[in-house]
Amino acid sequence: MRLLPKDEKFWGFFTKQTASLSLASDILRRALHDGSASIAGAAVRLKAIERESAQTLRDLQLRLRNSFVTPLDPEDISVLSEHLDHLFDDLEAISYRLAAYQIDPMPPLVSELAGRIHASAELIEKAFGMLSLNDPIEELCKKIIEAEEQTDHCIREGVTLLFQEEKDPPALMKKKEIYDIFERLSDGTQNLANLLENVSIKNS
């Protein structure tokens, strides 16, 4: 088995991003569990984490431009980090809208979706850790993809129910927008899993 070239700095970027992703998704999940009063504070924390992720991406891109030996193909490193940063953007977008729209009562599906995203974030964090050791990650990627498919199914059912039950047009639009961002976020985890699997195969 060929070992990946050692460059702990690049793995450090990924470790920071994926740990922050798990933390951010957990903050959102807990806030929704605790109730509406916690959502505004969670949105502030997620905005700070999103900014940190953007800075990590800039630092990584700068190091790439000045490095000759990297643990993965430089383009793969860049794209992986960009995919992670997009997940932060969508998490922050959800938290902002939940705080701004002040939806009451909050649909139970929103809390369920936040829990599903957190579970996928933990799988992503684990997959990056295993990739850094050149361990096989196919099963983890498969779980992330399966979770995305289940989440999409939940969202479709939720949207159908929303249009059947919600009679207030502004409320319907707000809830639908939040569901749409959750769907984009879930799709992003699937795209990242596919990319991780391809990178793993390339470097095996």
C-alpha positions in Angstrom: 0.0 0.0 0.0 1.5 3.3 -1.1 1.6 5.9 1.6 0.5 9.4 0.9 3.2 12.0 1.0 3.4 13.6 4.4 2.4 17.2 4.9 0.6 17.5 8.2 -0.3 21.2 7.5 -2.8 20.3 4.8 -4.4 17.6 6.9 -4.5 20.1 9.7 -6.7 22.4 7.5 -9.1 19.5 6.9 -9.1 18.5 10.5 -10.1 22.1 11.5 -12.8 22.4 8.9 -14.4 19.0 9.5 -14.3 19.4 13.3 -15.9 22.9 12.9 -18.6 21.4 10.6 -19.5 18.8 13.2 -19.6 21.6 15.8 -21.7 23.9 13.7 -24.3 21.3 12.8 -24.5 20.2 16.5 -25.1 23.8 17.6 -28.0 24.1 15.1 -29.4 20.7 16.2 -29.2 21.6 19.9 -30.7 25.0 19.4 -33.7 23.6 17.5 -34.1 21.0 20.3 -34.0 23.7 23.0 -36.6 25.9 21.4 -36.9 29.2 19.6 -35.1 31.2 22.3 -31.9 29.5 21.5 -31.9 30.0 17.7 -30.7 33.6 17.6 -27.7 32.8 19.7 -26.9 29.7 17.5 -27.1 31.9 14.4 -24.5 34.2 15.8 -22.2 31.3 16.6 -22.7 29.7 13.2 -21.8 33.0 11.5 -18.5 33.2 13.4 -17.7 29.6 12.5 -18.6 30.2 8.8 -16.2 33.2 8.8 -13.5 31.0 10.3 -14.0 28.4 7.6 -13.7 31.0 4.9 -10.4 32.1 6.4 -9.2 28.5 6.6 -10.0 28.1 2.9 -8.0 31.3 2.1 -5.1 30.0 4.2 -5.2 26.7 2.5 -5.2 28.2 -1.0 -2.2 30.4 -0.1 -0.3 27.4 1.1 -1.1 25.5 -2.0 0.4 28.2 -4.2 3.6 28.0 -2.2 3.9 24.2 -1.9 5.6 21.7 -4.2 4.8 18.5 -2.3 1.2 18.0 -1.1 -0.5 14.9 0.4 -3.0 14.9 -2.4 -3.3 16.3 -5.8 -3.4 20.1 -5.3 -6.6 20.4 -7.3 -8.3 17.8 -5.1 -7.2 19.6 -1.9 -8.6 22.8 -3.2 -11.9 21.3 -4.3 -12.4 19.3 -1.1 -11.9 22.4 1.0 -14.2 24.5 -1.2 -16.9 21.8 -0.8 -16.6 21.9 2.9 -16.8 25.7 2.9 -20.1 25.5 0.9 -21.6 23.3 3.6 -20.8 26.0 6.1 -22.4 28.6 3.9 -25.7 26.6 3.8 -25.6 25.9 7.6 -25.2 29.5 8.3 -27.9 30.5 5.8 -30.4 28.1 7.5 -29.6 29.4 11.0 -29.9 33.0 9.8 -33.3 32.4 8.3 -34.6 30.5 11.3 -33.6 33.4 13.5 -34.9 36.1 11.2 -38.2 34.5 10.3 -39.1 33.5 13.9 -41.3 30.7 12.8 -43.7 29.6 15.5 -44.5 26.8 15.8 -41.4 25.3 14.3 -42.2 22.3 12.0 -40.8 19.1 13.6 -39.2 18.3 10.3 -36.7 21.2 10.7 -35.3 19.6 13.9 -35.2 16.2 12.2 -33.3 17.6 9.2 -30.8 19.3 11.5 -30.2 16.0 13.3 -29.7 14.2 10.0 -27.2 16.9 8.8 -25.2 16.6 12.0 -25.0 12.8 11.6 -23.6 13.3 8.1 -21.1 15.9 9.3 -19.8 13.4 11.8 -19.4 10.8 9.1 -17.6 13.4 6.9 -15.2 14.2 9.8 -14.4 10.6 10.3 -13.9 10.0 6.5 -11.3 12.8 6.3 -9.5 11.4 9.3 -9.4 7.9 7.7 -8.3 9.4 4.3 -5.3 11.1 6.0 -4.2 7.6 7.1 -4.9 6.1 3.7 -7.5 3.9 5.2 -10.4 2.7 3.0 -13.4 5.1 3.2 -15.8 3.5 0.8 -18.2 2.3 3.5 -18.3 5.7 5.1 -18.9 7.4 1.8 -21.7 5.0 1.1 -23.4 5.8 4.4 -23.2 9.6 3.6 -24.8 9.0 0.3 -27.5 6.8 1.8 -28.2 9.5 4.4 -28.6 12.1 1.7 -31.1 9.9 -0.1 -33.1 9.5 3.1 -33.0 13.2 3.8 -34.2 14.1 0.3 -37.1 11.7 0.8 -38.0 13.4 4.1 -37.8 16.8 2.5 -40.1 15.8 -0.4 -42.7 14.4 2.0 -42.4 17.6 4.1 -42.9 19.9 1.2 -45.9 17.9 0.1 -47.4 18.2 3.6 -46.5 21.9 3.8 -48.5 22.7 0.7 -51.4 20.7 1.9 -51.6 22.2 5.4 -50.0 25.7 5.4 -52.6 28.3 4.6 -50.6 31.4 5.2 -48.6 32.3 2.0 -45.7 34.2 3.7 -45.3 31.3 6.2 -45.4 28.8 3.4 -42.7 30.7 1.5 -40.4 30.9 4.6 -40.7 27.3 5.4 -40.2 26.2 1.8 -37.1 28.3 1.5 -35.6 26.6 4.6 -36.4 23.2 3.3 -34.8 24.1 0.0 -31.5 25.1 1.7 -31.6 21.9 3.7 -31.9 20.0 0.4 -29.0 21.9 -1.1 -27.0 21.2 2.0 -27.8 17.5 1.9 -26.9 17.4 -1.8 -23.6 19.0 -0.9 -22.8 16.1 1.5 -23.4 13.6 -1.2 -21.2 15.5 -3.7 -18.5 15.7 -1.1 -18.8 11.9 -0.4 -18.5 11.2 -4.1 -15.4 13.4 -4.4 -13.8 11.8 -1.3 -14.3 8.3 -2.7 -12.7 9.4 -6.0 -9.8 10.9 -4.2 -9.4 7.8 -2.1 -9.3 5.6 -5.2 -6.8 7.8 -6.9 -4.4 7.7 -3.9 -4.8 4.0 -3.0 
